[in-house]
Amino acid sequence: MAALVIAEHDNASVKPATLNTVAAAAQCGGDVHVLIAGANAGEAAKAAAQIAGVAKVLHADAPALDHGLAENLAAQVVAIAKNYSHILFPATASGKNVAPRVAALLDVAQISDATKVIGPDTFERPIYAGNAIATVQSGDAIKVITVRTTGFDPAAAQGGGAAVESLSAVADSGLSSFQGSEIAKLDRPELTSAKIIVSGGRAMGSSDKFNEVLTPLADKLGAALGASRAAVDAGYAPNDWQVGQTGKIVAPQLYIACGISGAIQHLAGMKDSKVIVAINKDPEAPIFSVADYGLEADLFVAVPELVASL
């Protein structure tokens, strides 16, 4: 049996999280198919066909499938689910919105946040904020899985040559409708796909200091800006910058934590980063236990000196 990846896309291109999910699907055994469900999403289907390791792209196109509404997208997935042994979603806001509905409609258990494929029916996933790893075995005929993208290296976006097959789109369920969106335009990389992240914690003291101290460093490095929950709750940074168990899970090449103590909830969101640099004047800060490089110093002195030396 084949594995089906539910792609995230903007109707023109495929989002990076899909590449990690394809890599996970390839480890489940069998062919990997990708579903592109959207409106006027032909370009996204062509992009998906180029992903290395993809055997077939299924393209369902209809106005009802625009914006990834969970009710309609889930119905589209369920309509073809019997052809697959595994259905995989990225563990993103969109994937977490649709996957539980698909699992419920198929009457199977969902395997959430898979970080490793041990075998076709056995997976690893983190529990207790990442402090323990559970090995989960599923006896369901169809396994519905959300994939923690930081656990898998992405498949190559080029090099494939899959065929694109058109599907009949399901009818609009009428259960929900898209009313509008406000898209924040950023000059920086998106947090979950950034290769470098500079994060600040409660020690920043204010939003003005947060921007004054960390923005020049992020500008120099071409980095995304992140924050701990304490900094977000204090109003120093916006909600969409929050890294951690209740924020975004990231795994950049370089993570620079400035004034972050390293609460367990924050570590759960960034400890898979390839290189972690911590700057904190408290030598007992838990962040130093996961840091590859630790600097015990006043961040308001150390960070400007770092910027000056770059």
Backbone bond lengths (Angstrom), bond angles and torsions (degrees), N, CA, C in turn:
res aa  C-N    CA-C-N  psi(-1)  N-CA   C-N-CA  omega(-1)  CA-C   N-CA-C  phi
1 M - - - 1.474 - - 1.517 110.06 -
2 A 1.307 116.02 154.50 1.461 121.60 -178.08 1.519 110.51 -96.48
3 A 1.327 114.59 166.13 1.463 122.01 175.02 1.526 108.58 -108.88
4 L 1.319 116.02 140.50 1.462 121.82 -179.01 1.519 109.91 -112.62
5 V 1.317 115.94 124.66 1.464 121.95 176.30 1.522 108.55 -102.00
6 I 1.331 116.29 127.88 1.462 120.98 177.34 1.537 106.91 -90.52
7 A 1.308 115.65 107.55 1.460 120.57 -171.96 1.523 111.81 -75.47
8 E 1.327 114.42 144.77 1.463 120.69 167.39 1.521 106.94 -98.26
9 H 1.322 115.60 133.01 1.462 119.40 -175.93 1.524 109.04 -156.77
10 D 1.331 115.24 170.28 1.468 120.60 177.40 1.528 110.92 -114.80
11 N 1.318 115.92 25.66 1.462 125.52 -176.56 1.526 113.44 75.01
12 A 1.329 117.04 -13.40 1.463 120.49 179.20 1.523 112.21 -115.42
13 S 1.320 116.84 -32.28 1.461 121.19 -178.58 1.526 109.39 -145.47
14 V 1.321 114.89 162.48 1.451 121.07 -179.97 1.517 109.35 -94.14
15 K 1.327 117.40 136.12 1.460 121.15 -177.93 1.527 111.03 -78.65
16 P 1.339 116.30 150.73 1.475 120.14 -173.75 1.524 114.76 -54.77
17 A 1.338 118.46 -34.29 1.463 120.29 -177.92 1.524 112.00 -58.75
18 T 1.323 116.98 -27.22 1.459 120.74 179.29 1.523 111.09 -65.00
19 L 1.327 116.99 -35.23 1.468 120.85 -178.13 1.528 110.77 -65.44
20 N 1.335 117.08 -39.79 1.463 120.53 177.25 1.527 110.57 -65.89
21 T 1.320 115.80 -37.73 1.461 120.42 -178.83 1.520 111.05 -68.92
22 V 1.329 116.77 -36.54 1.467 120.79 175.02 1.527 110.12 -61.77
23 A 1.335 116.53 -40.67 1.464 120.39 178.62 1.527 111.10 -62.03
24 A 1.329 116.81 -40.03 1.468 120.49 177.22 1.522 110.74 -66.74
25 A 1.321 117.31 -41.38 1.465 121.33 -178.96 1.522 111.36 -62.98
26 A 1.336 116.19 -35.27 1.458 120.18 -179.08 1.520 111.58 -64.31
27 Q 1.338 116.96 -25.46 1.464 121.00 -179.70 1.533 112.57 -83.67
28 C 1.336 116.65 -8.25 1.468 120.14 -178.96 1.526 112.30 -81.99
29 G 1.336 116.70 -11.56 1.462 120.70 -178.92 1.517 110.98 94.59
30 G 1.315 117.04 147.21 1.457 121.44 179.55 1.512 112.22 83.39
31 D 1.331 115.44 -179.34 1.463 121.44 179.53 1.516 110.65 -71.00
32 V 1.333 114.88 157.90 1.460 121.45 175.92 1.519 108.42 -113.55
33 H 1.333 115.57 122.34 1.458 121.84 174.93 1.527 108.27 -111.53
34 V 1.317 116.46 151.57 1.470 121.79 179.90 1.514 108.64 -123.37
35 L 1.336 115.83 132.61 1.467 121.18 175.93 1.519 109.85 -99.53
36 I 1.323 115.38 122.50 1.461 122.06 171.46 1.520 106.62 -107.93
37 A 1.319 116.36 106.98 1.467 121.40 179.00 1.517 108.00 -114.90
38 G 1.322 116.74 119.59 1.464 119.37 -178.07 1.506 110.90 -172.82
39 A 1.328 115.96 -161.67 1.461 122.14 178.44 1.521 108.18 -124.69
40 N 1.333 115.60 122.58 1.468 121.15 -175.43 1.525 110.60 55.12
41 A 1.333 114.67 47.73 1.461 121.38 -173.65 1.525 112.40 -103.70
42 G 1.327 116.74 28.12 1.463 120.21 -178.86 1.514 113.12 -60.15
43 E 1.335 117.17 -37.95 1.466 119.94 -179.71 1.531 111.06 -67.15
44 A 1.328 116.03 -37.26 1.463 119.52 177.54 1.527 110.24 -65.42
45 A 1.331 117.12 -37.98 1.462 120.57 178.16 1.530 110.82 -64.29
46 K 1.336 116.07 -40.66 1.467 119.44 177.43 1.526 110.64 -63.57
47 A 1.340 116.85 -40.29 1.466 120.55 178.96 1.522 110.60 -64.74
48 A 1.327 116.76 -40.19 1.460 120.33 179.56 1.525 111.11 -64.81
49 A 1.326 116.90 -34.42 1.455 121.07 179.96 1.523 112.30 -65.86
50 Q 1.324 116.76 -21.10 1.465 121.39 -179.74 1.524 112.92 -85.37
51 I 1.334 117.90 -9.90 1.474 120.44 -177.48 1.521 109.57 -68.78
52 A 1.320 115.58 130.41 1.462 120.61 -179.71 1.530 110.29 -63.19
53 G 1.328 116.29 133.49 1.456 121.48 177.05 1.519 114.71 94.49
54 V 1.324 117.64 -7.42 1.467 120.73 -179.87 1.528 109.34 -87.53
55 A 1.329 116.74 127.04 1.461 121.41 -177.90 1.528 112.60 -90.35
56 K 1.340 116.73 -31.04 1.470 120.06 -178.06 1.518 109.48 -154.12
57 V 1.327 115.30 144.42 1.458 121.62 173.78 1.524 108.38 -114.17
58 L 1.317 116.55 127.07 1.459 122.59 176.33 1.517 107.97 -101.15
59 H 1.320 115.78 125.00 1.461 120.35 -174.30 1.527 109.81 -117.45
60 A 1.320 115.88 111.41 1.468 121.85 175.97 1.520 107.65 -110.04
61 D 1.331 116.65 121.75 1.465 120.35 -172.15 1.524 110.60 -126.62
62 A 1.325 115.90 120.56 1.462 120.98 178.37 1.522 108.77 -166.46
63 P 1.331 118.62 151.65 1.470 120.37 177.73 1.524 112.72 -56.26
64 A 1.328 118.12 -33.27 1.463 121.15 -177.98 1.522 112.38 -66.77
65 L 1.343 116.73 -19.61 1.459 120.53 -178.39 1.527 112.63 -94.92
66 D 1.329 116.07 0.01 1.460 118.93 176.68 1.530 109.58 -69.16
67 H 1.317 116.07 150.12 1.470 124.08 176.48 1.530 114.13 70.18
68 G 1.329 118.07 4.48 1.459 120.23 174.18 1.510 115.26 62.33
69 L 1.325 118.17 35.89 1.467 120.63 178.35 1.527 109.76 -58.75
70 A 1.324 116.18 128.72 1.464 121.12 -171.03 1.523 112.43 -59.01
71 E 1.319 117.55 -40.07 1.462 120.56 -175.31 1.529 111.24 -63.65
72 N 1.336 116.55 -44.71 1.460 120.23 -177.86 1.525 112.07 -76.96
73 L 1.338 116.59 -40.89 1.460 119.53 -179.45 1.530 110.71 -65.82
74 A 1.334 116.84 -40.12 1.459 119.82 178.32 1.523 111.00 -62.02
75 A 1.320 116.64 -40.64 1.468 120.09 178.88 1.521 111.01 -63.42
76 Q 1.335 116.57 -37.48 1.464 120.71 178.27 1.522 111.02 -65.12
77 V 1.324 116.20 -41.04 1.468 120.66 179.38 1.523 110.33 -66.65
78 V 1.323 116.73 -46.08 1.467 120.81 -178.09 1.536 111.01 -61.81
79 A 1.323 116.78 -32.15 1.462 120.72 -178.60 1.522 112.55 -62.76
80 I 1.337 117.16 -25.78 1.472 119.83 -178.39 1.533 111.98 -117.10
81 A 1.326 116.81 5.61 1.465 121.29 -171.35 1.527 113.06 -62.47
82 K 1.316 117.38 -31.52 1.473 119.48 -174.87 1.527 112.42 -64.31
83 N 1.320 117.19 -15.71 1.465 121.17 -179.36 1.531 112.83 -84.72
84 Y 1.346 116.71 -0.05 1.462 119.68 -171.33 1.528 111.99 -131.62
85 S 1.331 114.17 147.61 1.466 119.86 175.12 1.522 111.38 -91.97
86 H 1.334 117.26 -23.73 1.463 122.32 -178.84 1.528 108.38 -135.78
87 I 1.309 116.38 136.04 1.468 122.66 173.16 1.517 106.69 -124.68
88 L 1.327 116.55 118.43 1.453 120.95 -172.25 1.528 111.82 -118.50
89 F 1.318 114.96 137.41 1.455 123.46 176.97 1.531 108.43 -123.27
90 P 1.323 118.89 146.74 1.469 118.82 167.53 1.526 109.00 -64.68
91 A 1.337 116.81 143.68 1.475 119.94 179.04 1.521 109.85 -83.18
92 T 1.325 114.69 60.67 1.460 122.82 177.51 1.525 107.95 -107.67
93 A 1.326 116.33 -179.52 1.464 119.36 178.72 1.524 110.52 -57.94
94 S 1.329 116.49 -41.26 1.460 119.89 -179.69 1.522 111.25 -68.46
95 G 1.327 116.89 -47.19 1.460 120.14 -179.22 1.514 112.78 -62.27
96 K 1.332 115.88 -40.90 1.464 120.55 179.43 1.527 111.62 -70.05
97 N 1.311 116.46 -18.72 1.457 120.99 178.52 1.529 111.27 -79.99
98 V 1.333 115.94 -35.76 1.464 120.19 -173.23 1.530 112.56 -95.40
99 A 1.327 117.31 -41.15 1.467 120.90 -172.35 1.530 114.16 -56.28
100 P 1.343 119.80 -44.89 1.477 118.38 -179.72 1.529 112.75 -62.09
101 R 1.324 115.96 -34.07 1.464 119.39 178.36 1.529 110.25 -66.97
102 V 1.336 115.96 -41.97 1.468 119.61 178.10 1.528 110.23 -62.90
103 A 1.335 116.75 -45.98 1.464 120.27 179.91 1.521 111.42 -60.11
104 A 1.334 116.79 -41.41 1.463 120.35 -179.60 1.526 111.23 -66.22
105 L 1.335 116.54 -42.16 1.460 119.95 179.97 1.525 111.68 -66.42
106 L 1.327 116.81 -30.70 1.461 120.87 178.11 1.523 111.98 -88.06
107 D 1.339 116.64 -7.42 1.464 123.17 -178.60 1.534 111.20 58.32
108 V 1.329 114.88 48.40 1.471 120.76 175.98 1.523 108.41 -128.82
109 A 1.331 115.27 163.16 1.467 120.52 176.62 1.519 109.24 -79.77
110 Q 1.324 116.36 143.17 1.465 120.36 174.89 1.526 109.40 -92.10
111 I 1.313 116.41 138.72 1.466 122.11 171.86 1.521 106.53 -101.17
112 S 1.325 115.79 113.79 1.460 120.59 -171.72 1.521 112.00 -100.16
113 D 1.342 115.15 142.30 1.467 121.82 171.64 1.526 113.19 58.05
114 A 1.313 117.37 42.04 1.465 119.80 179.01 1.528 110.15 -62.67
115 T 1.326 116.30 132.34 1.460 121.28 179.11 1.521 112.55 -114.24
116 K 1.338 116.52 -9.57 1.460 119.85 179.64 1.516 109.23 -156.01
117 V 1.326 115.71 140.28 1.466 121.50 174.32 1.516 107.46 -103.38
118 I 1.327 116.22 112.35 1.464 121.03 179.30 1.526 110.21 -86.53
119 G 1.316 115.68 -37.96 1.458 122.07 178.56 1.516 108.74 -161.03
120 P 1.315 118.80 178.05 1.467 121.10 -177.73 1.524 114.24 -57.30
121 D 1.354 116.79 -26.29 1.469 119.37 -178.44 1.532 113.14 -119.65
122 T 1.328 117.46 7.12 1.463 120.88 -173.11 1.524 110.48 -130.76
123 F 1.335 114.82 131.98 1.468 120.19 -173.29 1.520 110.11 -140.98
124 E 1.314 115.52 157.97 1.457 120.94 172.45 1.522 109.24 -108.46
125 R 1.344 114.81 144.92 1.459 120.17 176.16 1.529 108.58 -148.13
126 P 1.337 117.87 146.20 1.462 119.94 -179.79 1.517 111.61 -78.26
127 I 1.342 115.88 145.13 1.457 122.12 172.90 1.527 107.99 -133.80
128 Y 1.318 116.93 168.97 1.468 122.25 -179.08 1.525 111.14 51.08
129 A 1.348 114.95 54.59 1.470 122.29 177.72 1.518 112.17 55.62
130 G 1.327 115.90 33.09 1.450 120.34 176.74 1.508 114.98 84.65
131 N 1.339 117.64 3.48 1.459 119.88 -179.00 1.520 112.84 -82.45
132 A 1.310 116.80 -10.36 1.460 120.80 175.29 1.526 107.60 -141.92
133 I 1.311 115.54 150.76 1.463 121.42 178.85 1.525 108.04 -115.01
134 A 1.331 115.59 123.60 1.459 121.01 178.45 1.526 109.49 -95.62
135 T 1.327 115.60 136.96 1.460 120.96 172.06 1.520 107.34 -99.24
136 V 1.340 115.69 120.57 1.465 121.56 -172.72 1.518 109.25 -116.25
137 Q 1.331 116.30 129.32 1.455 121.13 176.50 1.520 108.67 -115.09
138 S 1.320 115.92 132.69 1.462 120.66 -177.63 1.520 110.64 -115.24
139 G 1.322 115.32 133.59 1.460 120.73 176.12 1.512 112.62 -99.38
140 D 1.331 117.44 4.65 1.466 120.76 -178.93 1.529 110.71 -69.48
141 A 1.308 115.80 145.18 1.470 120.64 179.21 1.519 111.22 -65.70
142 I 1.330 116.24 -35.54 1.467 121.61 176.19 1.517 107.20 -118.58
143 K 1.298 116.51 122.61 1.466 121.39 -177.73 1.523 109.14 -100.95
144 V 1.314 116.06 120.80 1.467 122.51 177.87 1.526 107.44 -100.38
145 I 1.333 115.89 121.22 1.463 121.16 -169.71 1.523 109.89 -131.88
146 T 1.337 116.48 134.96 1.460 119.35 165.20 1.523 106.92 -102.58
147 V 1.316 115.92 137.59 1.460 122.56 -172.09 1.525 109.67 -108.05
148 R 1.332 116.33 122.14 1.466 119.43 172.04 1.525 106.95 -72.59
149 T 1.301 116.18 110.10 1.467 120.61 -168.82 1.525 112.51 -63.80
150 T 1.338 117.41 -25.85 1.457 119.45 -179.54 1.526 112.12 -69.22
151 G 1.335 117.29 -13.21 1.459 120.94 -178.42 1.519 114.05 -85.47
152 F 1.341 117.99 -8.31 1.462 121.44 -175.10 1.522 110.32 -134.60
153 D 1.319 115.77 133.32 1.466 119.34 173.98 1.523 108.11 -68.04
154 P 1.335 118.20 140.77 1.466 120.31 -175.93 1.524 112.55 -67.89
155 A 1.311 115.51 146.52 1.462 120.43 170.30 1.524 108.30 -68.60
156 A 1.318 116.24 154.40 1.470 120.18 179.57 1.524 109.53 -67.32
157 A 1.337 115.78 134.83 1.464 120.48 -178.19 1.526 112.16 -73.61
158 Q 1.323 116.94 -17.77 1.460 121.52 179.84 1.525 109.39 -124.66
159 G 1.316 115.17 158.37 1.462 119.32 176.24 1.511 113.95 114.95
160 G 1.323 116.90 -14.47 1.451 120.27 178.89 1.520 111.38 -90.03
161 G 1.310 115.59 171.83 1.463 120.39 178.11 1.510 110.63 -152.61
162 A 1.323 115.98 51.11 1.467 120.77 -175.73 1.524 111.71 -73.44
163 A 1.315 114.66 151.04 1.462 120.09 173.87 1.524 109.48 -77.59
164 V 1.332 116.39 147.01 1.469 122.04 177.42 1.525 107.99 -106.22
165 E 1.339 115.25 122.27 1.462 121.02 -178.36 1.526 109.14 -115.10
166 S 1.325 116.64 129.23 1.464 120.52 179.91 1.524 110.39 -80.55
167 L 1.341 114.69 139.32 1.462 121.55 177.38 1.517 109.52 -113.07
168 S 1.309 116.08 152.53 1.458 119.80 170.62 1.522 108.36 -74.54
169 A 1.304 116.72 126.81 1.462 120.46 -179.30 1.524 110.74 -76.64
170 V 1.315 116.38 145.39 1.459 120.44 177.30 1.531 109.68 -72.19
171 A 1.309 115.24 159.18 1.462 119.92 178.19 1.523 110.17 -72.21
172 D 1.306 115.64 153.01 1.468 121.03 177.20 1.533 108.59 -61.92
173 S 1.319 116.09 127.53 1.471 120.05 -178.60 1.520 112.12 -70.99
174 G 1.325 116.63 -23.56 1.458 120.60 -177.10 1.513 114.02 74.46
175 L 1.335 117.23 6.71 1.463 120.52 -177.12 1.523 113.18 -83.98
176 S 1.322 116.91 -20.50 1.462 119.91 179.93 1.515 108.78 -152.88
177 S 1.314 116.12 162.19 1.460 120.85 177.75 1.515 109.11 -146.20
178 F 1.314 115.61 151.17 1.460 121.31 179.92 1.522 109.27 -84.23
179 Q 1.336 115.62 124.46 1.458 120.59 -176.57 1.528 113.26 -101.90
180 G 1.311 117.99 -24.29 1.461 120.35 -179.60 1.511 110.69 152.15
181 S 1.313 116.02 168.82 1.460 120.74 178.78 1.522 109.40 -149.69
182 E 1.321 114.72 153.41 1.457 121.29 173.26 1.519 107.00 -117.88
183 I 1.302 116.06 109.01 1.455 121.56 -175.30 1.521 109.38 -96.94
184 A 1.334 115.41 120.76 1.460 119.83 177.51 1.528 108.90 -76.09
185 K 1.318 116.48 127.86 1.461 121.03 178.63 1.519 108.22 -96.69
186 L 1.309 116.15 122.25 1.460 121.74 -176.28 1.516 110.57 -117.22
187 D 1.320 114.98 144.10 1.458 119.48 173.62 1.517 111.02 -83.82
188 R 1.326 116.06 -9.92 1.462 121.19 -176.61 1.530 110.82 -100.67
189 P 1.327 116.35 165.97 1.480 118.94 174.00 1.525 110.62 -63.05
190 E 1.322 115.96 153.43 1.464 120.52 175.79 1.525 108.15 -70.17
191 L 1.332 116.09 140.96 1.461 121.54 -168.68 1.533 112.89 -55.54
192 T 1.324 118.00 -47.02 1.455 120.14 -173.59 1.523 113.51 -74.79
193 S 1.334 117.84 -14.29 1.470 120.07 179.59 1.520 112.66 -112.70
194 A 1.345 117.47 1.50 1.469 120.93 -177.31 1.524 111.02 -70.86
195 K 1.330 115.56 143.21 1.465 120.61 176.94 1.526 111.38 -83.91
196 I 1.329 116.79 -23.24 1.467 121.93 177.45 1.526 108.30 -132.15
197 I 1.323 116.95 134.96 1.465 121.88 178.76 1.522 108.67 -131.43
198 V 1.333 115.65 132.83 1.463 122.45 172.71 1.523 106.84 -111.10
199 S 1.339 116.88 119.79 1.464 121.31 -176.21 1.521 111.14 -119.15
200 G 1.320 114.34 147.15 1.461 120.70 177.38 1.511 111.55 -122.57
201 G 1.340 115.49 154.54 1.456 120.65 -179.07 1.512 112.72 -118.63
202 R 1.312 114.86 -164.12 1.462 121.65 -177.57 1.530 111.77 -58.44
203 A 1.333 116.80 -29.99 1.469 120.77 -177.46 1.518 113.23 -64.12
204 M 1.344 117.99 -12.76 1.469 119.70 178.28 1.521 110.97 -62.42
205 G 1.334 117.79 -30.64 1.462 121.03 172.07 1.510 116.57 88.92
206 S 1.329 117.84 -32.82 1.467 120.83 -179.83 1.516 108.97 -166.30
207 S 1.323 115.58 163.46 1.467 119.11 178.16 1.519 110.83 -66.70
208 D 1.350 116.24 -34.66 1.466 119.50 178.37 1.525 111.11 -62.51
209 K 1.330 116.48 -45.29 1.467 120.52 178.59 1.528 110.83 -66.47
210 F 1.328 115.91 -37.05 1.454 120.76 178.62 1.531 109.52 -56.20
211 N 1.337 115.28 -50.23 1.465 119.77 -178.42 1.527 112.24 -72.30
212 E 1.320 115.85 -38.03 1.466 120.10 -177.01 1.526 111.72 -65.36
213 V 1.330 116.72 -38.91 1.467 120.75 -174.27 1.527 112.26 -90.79
214 L 1.336 117.67 -44.46 1.459 119.94 -171.58 1.526 114.55 -89.04
215 T 1.335 117.34 -30.23 1.463 119.31 -178.19 1.530 112.72 -60.49
216 P 1.346 120.19 -43.55 1.475 118.94 178.01 1.525 112.80 -60.61
217 L 1.344 117.28 -36.82 1.460 120.18 178.72 1.519 110.57 -67.70
218 A 1.321 116.30 -43.90 1.464 119.91 178.15 1.521 111.10 -63.02
219 D 1.329 116.82 -38.58 1.463 120.58 178.35 1.528 111.06 -63.15
220 K 1.310 116.42 -42.73 1.471 120.93 -179.05 1.530 111.17 -63.61
221 L 1.327 116.21 -37.79 1.456 120.90 -174.42 1.526 113.36 -93.70
222 G 1.334 116.88 -6.15 1.464 119.47 -174.20 1.512 111.40 64.20
223 A 1.342 115.67 38.56 1.462 121.63 -171.66 1.525 112.49 -101.31
224 A 1.323 115.04 160.44 1.461 121.44 169.06 1.526 108.34 -83.66
225 L 1.311 116.07 155.44 1.460 121.46 176.24 1.521 109.55 -101.21
226 G 1.347 115.18 136.32 1.457 121.24 176.97 1.514 109.94 -129.54
227 A 1.321 116.30 176.96 1.463 121.00 -178.78 1.511 109.63 -156.23
228 S 1.325 114.68 155.22 1.463 119.61 173.23 1.527 108.74 -80.04
229 R 1.321 116.13 166.21 1.467 119.37 178.91 1.528 110.63 -62.39
230 A 1.342 116.68 -36.77 1.460 119.75 -179.63 1.521 110.53 -61.21
231 A 1.335 117.02 -40.15 1.466 120.65 179.78 1.522 110.90 -68.60
232 V 1.331 116.03 -38.50 1.467 119.85 178.64 1.524 110.70 -67.46
233 D 1.342 116.64 -45.23 1.467 120.67 179.99 1.521 111.76 -62.74
234 A 1.337 116.03 -30.98 1.464 119.87 179.51 1.526 112.13 -80.57
235 G 1.326 116.98 -5.96 1.456 120.38 178.03 1.515 114.43 86.44
236 Y 1.342 116.62 13.39 1.463 119.27 -179.06 1.523 112.19 -78.75
237 A 1.323 116.51 -23.76 1.463 121.63 -176.18 1.523 109.10 -146.63
238 P 1.348 117.99 154.51 1.474 120.31 -179.91 1.528 112.27 -71.98
239 N 1.327 115.70 160.86 1.465 121.65 -176.77 1.518 113.04 -58.38
240 D 1.351 116.96 -35.92 1.463 118.01 -175.00 1.518 112.96 -75.76
241 W 1.322 117.75 1.60 1.464 120.88 173.37 1.526 111.90 -95.17
242 Q 1.323 117.10 -5.39 1.470 119.46 -172.20 1.523 112.29 -70.42
243 V 1.321 115.46 127.70 1.457 123.26 176.79 1.526 108.02 -108.51
244 G 1.326 117.16 132.38 1.456 119.12 178.01 1.513 112.19 147.29
245 Q 1.310 114.92 -174.70 1.463 120.89 -177.01 1.527 111.50 -59.38
246 T 1.322 117.30 -36.81 1.467 120.50 179.14 1.524 111.37 -100.21
247 G 1.336 116.84 9.45 1.458 121.94 176.84 1.512 109.79 -121.08
248 K 1.320 115.68 -128.65 1.457 120.72 -178.33 1.524 110.50 -106.53
249 I 1.309 115.05 142.44 1.466 122.12 177.17 1.523 106.94 -93.10
250 V 1.321 117.33 122.53 1.464 120.98 -176.03 1.526 109.82 -128.17
251 A 1.327 115.05 156.72 1.468 120.74 175.97 1.527 108.61 -150.03
252 P 1.336 117.20 65.20 1.467 119.88 -178.81 1.528 111.81 -74.10
253 Q 1.320 115.40 173.37 1.462 120.06 174.00 1.525 110.48 -67.65
254 L 1.337 116.61 -34.93 1.467 121.74 -178.29 1.524 109.40 -138.92
255 Y 1.331 116.57 126.93 1.467 122.46 177.77 1.521 107.96 -123.18
256 I 1.331 116.91 118.81 1.464 122.07 -179.31 1.525 108.13 -109.06
257 A 1.326 116.28 113.84 1.466 122.23 -177.47 1.522 108.90 -102.82
258 C 1.321 116.49 116.02 1.461 122.14 -176.57 1.527 109.92 -112.06
259 G 1.324 116.55 114.88 1.455 119.57 178.53 1.512 113.56 67.95
260 I 1.322 116.61 27.50 1.464 121.99 178.02 1.525 108.00 -106.93
261 S 1.327 116.68 123.27 1.465 119.79 -175.86 1.522 111.56 -70.69
262 G 1.339 116.58 -34.29 1.465 119.90 179.60 1.509 113.22 100.32
263 A 1.327 116.86 43.73 1.469 120.27 174.56 1.526 109.01 -59.33
264 I 1.320 115.77 152.40 1.463 120.37 -174.06 1.528 111.81 -57.50
265 Q 1.353 116.14 -34.62 1.466 119.16 -179.12 1.529 111.01 -66.29
266 H 1.343 116.95 -34.20 1.459 119.69 179.12 1.528 110.34 -74.68
267 L 1.325 116.87 -42.67 1.457 120.26 -179.24 1.528 111.37 -59.68
268 A 1.330 116.64 -34.03 1.460 120.64 -179.97 1.519 111.82 -60.92
269 G 1.330 116.50 -24.34 1.454 120.19 -176.55 1.506 115.37 -95.08
270 M 1.350 118.56 -9.33 1.463 118.44 -175.04 1.516 115.44 -140.90
271 K 1.320 118.51 -0.32 1.467 118.55 -172.32 1.521 113.35 -72.97
272 D 1.334 118.36 -8.28 1.465 120.84 174.80 1.523 112.30 -86.78
273 S 1.347 117.53 2.71 1.467 120.66 177.40 1.518 109.22 -59.56
274 K 1.340 115.85 145.86 1.472 119.43 -175.75 1.524 111.31 -66.01
275 V 1.336 117.82 -46.33 1.466 122.30 177.38 1.527 107.82 -130.55
276 I 1.338 116.31 127.87 1.463 121.52 -179.57 1.524 108.72 -115.95
277 V 1.326 115.44 126.18 1.462 122.36 176.85 1.526 107.69 -114.83
278 A 1.318 117.62 127.10 1.466 121.83 -179.01 1.523 109.58 -118.17
279 I 1.335 115.08 132.73 1.463 121.87 174.61 1.520 107.08 -121.40
280 N 1.335 116.22 114.43 1.463 120.52 -176.15 1.527 108.16 -157.77
281 K 1.320 115.86 139.54 1.470 117.95 -178.32 1.525 112.70 -85.21
282 D 1.336 117.81 -6.79 1.459 122.12 177.27 1.526 109.68 -92.04
283 P 1.314 118.97 109.95 1.478 119.98 -177.31 1.520 113.35 -65.53
284 E 1.340 117.51 -17.49 1.463 121.34 -179.02 1.529 112.29 -93.80
285 A 1.321 118.03 4.04 1.466 120.72 -176.79 1.532 110.24 -60.79
286 P 1.338 118.24 131.06 1.471 121.16 -178.48 1.535 113.85 -59.57
287 I 1.323 116.98 -22.67 1.467 119.81 -178.69 1.522 111.11 -58.39
288 F 1.342 116.82 -30.12 1.461 119.72 -178.31 1.528 111.96 -67.46
289 S 1.336 117.22 -20.37 1.466 119.66 -178.85 1.523 112.21 -71.93
290 V 1.333 117.83 -21.77 1.466 120.77 179.19 1.519 112.09 -109.77
291 A 1.344 117.17 -6.98 1.460 120.59 -175.29 1.527 111.73 -76.48
292 D 1.319 116.23 140.06 1.465 121.36 172.01 1.525 110.00 -78.24
293 Y 1.334 115.21 -33.84 1.467 121.53 177.64 1.521 107.96 -134.04
294 G 1.319 117.22 125.69 1.454 121.54 179.95 1.515 110.96 -121.53
295 L 1.318 116.30 135.41 1.462 121.68 177.68 1.525 108.55 -122.35
296 E 1.319 116.56 112.65 1.454 121.43 177.11 1.521 107.88 -84.24
297 A 1.326 115.93 98.48 1.467 120.27 -173.55 1.519 109.82 -162.50
298 D 1.327 115.11 164.97 1.460 122.14 174.10 1.530 107.65 -75.59
299 L 1.334 116.46 117.14 1.458 119.52 -175.41 1.521 112.47 -61.47
300 F 1.344 117.31 -29.02 1.459 120.22 -178.64 1.529 112.04 -70.13
301 V 1.322 116.57 -15.55 1.460 121.83 174.18 1.521 109.38 -100.68
302 A 1.333 116.51 -45.73 1.463 120.85 -172.90 1.531 112.84 -68.12
303 V 1.331 117.37 -41.90 1.469 119.05 -175.72 1.531 111.50 -67.15
304 P 1.371 120.18 -46.65 1.462 118.39 175.80 1.532 112.76 -60.07
305 E 1.338 117.46 -35.33 1.474 119.60 176.96 1.524 110.76 -65.86
306 L 1.340 116.29 -37.79 1.453 119.94 176.93 1.516 111.44 -64.22
307 V 1.329 116.00 -43.30 1.468 121.04 179.07 1.525 109.81 -61.56
308 A 1.328 116.49 -43.52 1.467 121.05 -178.60 1.524 112.23 -63.62
309 S 1.328 116.56 -30.23 1.464 120.03 -176.77 1.519 113.04 -87.08
310 L 1.338 117.63 -10.93 1.465 120.19 -179.24 1.525 111.54 -81.16
